[in-house]
């Protein structure tokens, strides 16, 4: 089984221009993420967290990460169909981790 790093990206200006969600909209977004996590199931190694750039030159488009396991990139790509981050207009970069030992 291979581990894949997902990097969630979004345009910071577009994100800043979005109005604060209503409580109902926030609950709907959380429900979409929970639904995706249930569908991904045991493929999730680490659900991850949002991120914020702090070092000089850090990429401000990176907004979070997750770690998934799968037999192939195609298996991971199938799990990303209908992903809530994509539905919000973001993109997801997928990297295969390369164990040192």
MDTraj code that builds the backbone (N, CA, C; nanometers):
import mdtraj as md
import numpy as np

residues = "UNK UNK UNK UNK UNK UNK UNK UNK UNK UNK UNK UNK UNK UNK UNK UNK UNK UNK UNK UNK UNK UNK UNK UNK UNK UNK UNK UNK UNK UNK UNK UNK UNK UNK UNK UNK UNK UNK UNK UNK UNK UNK UNK UNK UNK UNK UNK UNK UNK UNK UNK UNK UNK UNK UNK UNK UNK UNK UNK UNK UNK UNK UNK UNK UNK UNK UNK UNK UNK UNK UNK UNK UNK UNK UNK UNK UNK UNK UNK UNK UNK UNK UNK UNK UNK UNK UNK UNK UNK UNK UNK UNK UNK UNK UNK UNK UNK UNK UNK UNK UNK".split()
xyz = np.array([
    [0.0857, -0.1169, 0.0000],
    [0.0000, 0.0000, 0.0000],
    [0.0908, 0.1237, 0.0000],
    [0.0585, 0.2182, -0.0832],
    [0.1375, 0.3401, -0.0976],
    [0.0679, 0.4545, -0.0249],
    [0.1473, 0.5430, 0.0335],
    [0.0932, 0.6613, 0.1006],
    [0.1043, 0.7803, 0.0062],
    [-0.0021, 0.8604, 0.0029],
    [-0.0089, 0.9783, -0.0833],
    [-0.0371, 1.1021, 0.0012],
    [0.0372, 1.2075, -0.0273],
    [0.0180, 1.3366, 0.0376],
    [-0.0708, 1.4221, -0.0512],
    [-0.1810, 1.4702, 0.0035],
    [-0.2688, 1.5609, -0.0690],
    [-0.2410, 1.7019, -0.0187],
    [-0.2191, 1.7936, -0.1107],
    [-0.2000, 1.9345, -0.0767],
    [-0.3193, 2.0100, -0.1325],
    [-0.3930, 2.0746, -0.0421],
    [-0.5097, 2.1516, -0.0822],
    [-0.4658, 2.2940, -0.1144],
    [-0.5001, 2.3409, -0.2350],
    [-0.4628, 2.4752, -0.2789],
    [-0.5873, 2.5565, -0.3127],
    [-0.5767, 2.6876, -0.2887],
    [-0.6832, 2.7801, -0.3267],
    [-0.6215, 2.9186, -0.3410],
    [-0.6814, 3.0001, -0.4244],
    [-0.6363, 3.1370, -0.4445],
    [-0.6666, 3.2166, -0.3170],
    [-0.5621, 3.2676, -0.2475],
    [-0.5863, 3.3387, -0.1214],
    [-0.6757, 3.4617, -0.1386],
    [-0.6618, 3.5346, -0.2503],
    [-0.7452, 3.6525, -0.2722],
    [-0.8918, 3.6135, -0.2883],
    [-0.9161, 3.5057, -0.3615],
    [-1.0535, 3.4589, -0.3799],
    [-1.1121, 3.4116, -0.2477],
    [-1.0318, 3.3425, -0.1681],
    [-1.0801, 3.2950, -0.0384],
    [-1.1116, 3.4126, 0.0539],
    [-1.0258, 3.5160, 0.0540],
    [-1.0476, 3.6325, 0.1388],
    [-1.1716, 3.7102, 0.0962],
    [-1.2031, 3.7059, -0.0326],
    [-1.3186, 3.7801, -0.0842],
    [-1.4507, 3.7088, -0.0562],
    [-1.4429, 3.5818, -0.0181],
    [-1.5665, 3.5079, 0.0096],
    [-1.6276, 3.5580, 0.1401],
    [-1.7587, 3.5764, 0.1426],
    [-1.8233, 3.6197, 0.2673],
    [-1.8175, 3.5086, 0.3717],
    [-1.8234, 3.5480, 0.4973],
    [-1.8283, 3.4498, 0.6055],
    [-1.9523, 3.3627, 0.5852],
    [-1.9364, 3.2318, 0.5978],
    [-2.0549, 3.1462, 0.5795],
    [-2.1531, 3.1633, 0.6954],
    [-2.2779, 3.1459, 0.6632],
    [-2.3793, 3.1434, 0.7684],
    [-2.3598, 3.0143, 0.8478],
    [-2.4181, 3.0052, 0.9658],
    [-2.4073, 2.8785, 1.0397],
    [-2.4582, 2.7592, 0.9580],
    [-2.5621, 2.7812, 0.8804],
    [-2.6163, 2.6729, 0.7981],
    [-2.5172, 2.6327, 0.6891],
    [-2.4547, 2.7326, 0.6252],
    [-2.3554, 2.7039, 0.5214],
    [-2.2337, 2.6344, 0.5815],
    [-2.1905, 2.6780, 0.6994],
    [-2.0768, 2.6136, 0.7661],
    [-2.1094, 2.4674, 0.7985],
    [-2.2314, 2.4428, 0.8446],
    [-2.2725, 2.3054, 0.8752],
    [-2.2767, 2.2218, 0.7482],
    [-2.3209, 2.2809, 0.6381],
    [-2.3253, 2.2104, 0.5106],
    [-2.1844, 2.1752, 0.4627],
    [-2.0899, 2.2692, 0.4777],
    [-1.9508, 2.2419, 0.4388],
    [-1.8918, 2.1307, 0.5247],
    [-1.9177, 2.1360, 0.6554],
    [-1.8660, 2.0326, 0.7447],
    [-1.9261, 1.8973, 0.7094],
    [-2.0535, 1.8967, 0.6749],
    [-2.1197, 1.7727, 0.6356],
    [-2.0571, 1.7148, 0.5088],
    [-2.0198, 1.8025, 0.4143],
    [-1.9553, 1.7557, 0.2911],
    [-1.8209, 1.6912, 0.3226],
    [-1.7433, 1.7518, 0.4122],
    [-1.6135, 1.6941, 0.4503],
    [-1.6323, 1.5629, 0.5253],
    [-1.7306, 1.5584, 0.6139],
    [-1.7573, 1.4355, 0.6885],
    [-1.8011, 1.3241, 0.5942],
    [-1.8849, 1.3581, 0.4973],
    [-1.9290, 1.2595, 0.3990],
    [-1.8135, 1.2057, 0.3171],
    [-1.7227, 1.2955, 0.2773],
    [-1.6057, 1.2505, 0.2023],
    [-1.5207, 1.1580, 0.2887],
    [-1.4991, 1.1947, 0.4149],
    [-1.4172, 1.1118, 0.5048],
    [-1.4790, 0.9736, 0.5231],
    [-1.6101, 0.9682, 0.5337],
    [-1.6770, 0.8379, 0.5466],
    [-1.6579, 0.7546, 0.4209],
    [-1.6668, 0.8204, 0.3051],
    [-1.6495, 0.7486, 0.1778],
    [-1.5053, 0.7002, 0.1629],
    [-1.4088, 0.7831, 0.2036],
    [-1.2668, 0.7456, 0.1925],
    [-1.2304, 0.6374, 0.2936],
    [-1.2966, 0.6372, 0.4073],
    [-1.2790, 0.5316, 0.5070],
    [-1.1356, 0.5058, 0.5486],
    [-1.0970, 0.3779, 0.5413],
    [-0.9647, 0.3350, 0.5870],
    [-0.8511, 0.3863, 0.5002],
    [-0.8810, 0.4473, 0.3872],
    [-0.7747, 0.5055, 0.3039],
    [-0.7125, 0.6267, 0.3724],
    [-0.7855, 0.6869, 0.4658],
    [-0.7335, 0.8046, 0.5357],
    [-0.6335, 0.7602, 0.6419],
    [-0.5092, 0.8040, 0.6259],
    [-0.4036, 0.7797, 0.7244],
    [-0.4052, 0.8931, 0.8260],
    [-0.4173, 1.0151, 0.7752],
    [-0.4209, 1.1355, 0.8579],
    [-0.5129, 1.2333, 0.7862],
    [-0.6265, 1.2662, 0.8478],
    [-0.7212, 1.3575, 0.7844],
    [-0.6552, 1.4911, 0.7544],
    [-0.5592, 1.5316, 0.8374],
    [-0.4861, 1.6552, 0.8145],
    [-0.5497, 1.7733, 0.8840],
    [-0.4971, 1.8913, 0.8502],
    [-0.5398, 2.0158, 0.9108],
    [-0.5263, 2.1276, 0.8095],
    [-0.5953, 2.2401, 0.8339],
    [-0.5666, 2.3588, 0.7539],
    [-0.4255, 2.4079, 0.7856],
    [-0.3667, 2.4804, 0.6929],
    [-0.2335, 2.5359, 0.7130],
    [-0.2357, 2.6859, 0.6843],
    [-0.1344, 2.7549, 0.7349],
    [-0.1157, 2.8978, 0.7075],
    [0.0335, 2.9202, 0.6884],
    [0.0743, 2.9924, 0.5839],
    [0.2174, 3.0148, 0.5606],
    [0.2774, 3.1042, 0.6691],
    [0.3965, 3.0677, 0.7162],
    [0.4638, 3.1491, 0.8179],
    [0.6075, 3.1833, 0.7807],
    [0.6698, 3.1052, 0.6925],
    [0.8090, 3.1350, 0.6561],
    [0.8132, 3.2251, 0.5335],
    [0.9196, 3.3045, 0.5210],
    [0.9326, 3.3889, 0.4016],
    [0.9325, 3.3022, 0.2759],
    [0.8542, 3.3416, 0.1778],
    [0.8487, 3.2682, 0.0519],
    [0.7582, 3.1475, 0.0517],
    [0.6922, 3.1182, 0.1643],
    [0.6007, 3.0037, 0.1681],
    [0.4856, 3.0278, 0.0705],
    [0.4395, 2.9222, 0.0081],
    [0.3342, 2.9304, -0.0926],
    [0.1997, 2.9597, -0.0257],
    [0.1437, 3.0781, -0.0470],
    [0.0172, 3.1128, 0.0189],
    [-0.1048, 3.0400, -0.0370],
    [-0.0881, 2.9683, -0.1471],
    [-0.2020, 2.8943, -0.2018],
    [-0.2258, 2.7629, -0.1286],
    [-0.1276, 2.7163, -0.0513],
    [-0.1423, 2.5905, 0.0232],
    [-0.2272, 2.6187, 0.1467],
    [-0.3391, 2.5482, 0.1558],
    [-0.4304, 2.5730, 0.2665],
    [-0.4554, 2.4541, 0.3558],
    [-0.3927, 2.3386, 0.3255],
    [-0.4125, 2.2216, 0.4088],
    [-0.3561, 2.0971, 0.3439],
    [-0.3692, 1.9860, 0.4138],
    [-0.3147, 1.8586, 0.3654],
    [-0.3944, 1.7424, 0.4220],
    [-0.3778, 1.6278, 0.3608],
    [-0.4251, 1.4993, 0.4121],
    [-0.3267, 1.3929, 0.3660],
    [-0.3230, 1.2814, 0.4347],
    [-0.2457, 1.1646, 0.3935],
    [-0.3429, 1.0493, 0.3699],
    [-0.3342, 0.9889, 0.2525],
    [-0.4178, 0.8736, 0.2188],
    [-0.3301, 0.7566, 0.1780],
    [-0.3824, 0.6360, 0.1899],
    [-0.3158, 0.5167, 0.1396],
    [-0.4023, 0.4540, 0.0321],
    [-0.3342, 0.4007, -0.0697],
    [-0.4063, 0.3328, -0.1757],
    [-0.3135, 0.2452, -0.2557],
    [-0.3719, 0.1600, -0.3386],
    [-0.2939, 0.0701, -0.4226],
    [-0.2323, 0.1416, -0.5424],
    [-0.2900, 0.2575, -0.5804],
    [-0.2418, 0.3289, -0.6982],
    [-0.2912, 0.4728, -0.6949],
    [-0.2304, 0.5560, -0.7781],
    [-0.2790, 0.6929, -0.7922],
    [-0.4241, 0.6915, -0.8403],
    [-0.4577, 0.6007, -0.9294],
    [-0.5939, 0.5917, -0.9817],
    [-0.6952, 0.5673, -0.8692],
    [-0.6569, 0.4851, -0.7723],
    [-0.7458, 0.4593, -0.6585],
    [-0.7662, 0.5869, -0.5769],
    [-0.6596, 0.6627, -0.5595],
    [-0.6692, 0.7887, -0.4860],
    [-0.7522, 0.8887, -0.5660],
    [-0.7267, 0.8969, -0.6955],
    [-0.8019, 0.9894, -0.7811],
    [-0.9513, 0.9598, -0.7743],
    [-0.9880, 0.8330, -0.7667],
    [-1.1296, 0.7968, -0.7560],
    [-1.1886, 0.8491, -0.6251],
    [-1.1099, 0.8459, -0.5174],
    [-1.1574, 0.8981, -0.3894],
    [-1.1735, 1.0498, -0.3918],
    [-1.1016, 1.1154, -0.4817],
    [-1.1075, 1.2615, -0.4887],
    [-1.2215, 1.3135, -0.5755],
    [-1.2910, 1.2239, -0.6463],
    [-1.4066, 1.2665, -0.7254],
    [-1.5130, 1.3194, -0.6302],
    [-1.5612, 1.4394, -0.6563],
    [-1.6620, 1.5005, -0.5705],
    [-1.6087, 1.5498, -0.4374],
    [-1.4770, 1.5639, -0.4254],
    [-1.4169, 1.6102, -0.2995],
    [-1.4665, 1.7514, -0.2682],
    [-1.4988, 1.7800, -0.1416],
    [-1.5535, 1.9115, -0.1076],
    [-1.4581, 2.0281, -0.1351],
    [-1.3288, 2.0066, -0.1281],
    [-1.2356, 2.1160, -0.1572],
    [-1.2465, 2.1566, -0.3041],
    [-1.2593, 2.0586, -0.3916],
    [-1.2765, 2.0891, -0.5341],
    [-1.4096, 2.1594, -0.5581],
    [-1.5133, 2.1179, -0.4855],
    [-1.6443, 2.1798, -0.5009],
    [-1.6415, 2.3264, -0.4592],
    [-1.5476, 2.3632, -0.3717],
    [-1.5333, 2.5015, -0.3271],
    [-1.4436, 2.5816, -0.4212],
    [-1.4006, 2.5203, -0.5308],
    [-1.3175, 2.5910, -0.6277],
    [-1.1682, 2.5718, -0.6095],
    [-1.1279, 2.4894, -0.5147],
    [-0.9861, 2.4638, -0.4916],
    [-0.9334, 2.3512, -0.5784],
    [-0.8039, 2.3320, -0.5722],
    [-0.7394, 2.2209, -0.6422],
    [-0.6668, 2.1345, -0.5399],
    [-0.6371, 2.0117, -0.5800],
    [-0.5673, 1.9185, -0.4915],
    [-0.4496, 1.8598, -0.5670],
    [-0.3288, 1.8819, -0.5144],
    [-0.2085, 1.8190, -0.5686],
    [-0.1883, 1.6875, -0.4951],
    [-0.1494, 1.5836, -0.5674],
    [-0.1272, 1.4525, -0.5073],
    [0.0187, 1.4148, -0.5271],
    [0.0846, 1.3775, -0.4177],
    [0.2243, 1.3359, -0.4206],
    [0.2347, 1.1963, -0.3594],
    [0.3095, 1.1094, -0.4250],
    [0.3384, 0.9778, -0.3675],
    [0.4569, 0.9960, -0.2735],
    [0.4415, 0.9479, -0.1496],
    [0.5545, 0.9597, -0.0570],
    [0.6581, 0.8535, -0.0919],
    [0.7816, 0.8850, -0.0699],
    [0.8940, 0.7971, -0.1034],
    [0.9688, 0.7612, 0.0249],
    [0.9384, 0.6465, 0.0841],
    [1.0062, 0.6087, 0.2096],
    [1.1574, 0.6049, 0.1915],
    [1.2273, 0.6538, 0.2927],
    [1.3732, 0.6537, 0.2882],
    [1.4259, 0.5135, 0.3124],
    [1.3638, 0.4395, 0.4002],
    [1.4085, 0.3023, 0.4300],
    [1.2967, 0.2057, 0.4131],
])
top = md.Topology()
chain = top.add_chain()
for i, resn in enumerate(residues, 1):
    res = top.add_residue(resn, chain, resSeq=i)
    for name in ("N", "CA", "C"):
        top.add_atom(name, md.element.get_by_symbol(name[0]), res)
traj = md.Trajectory(xyz[None], top)
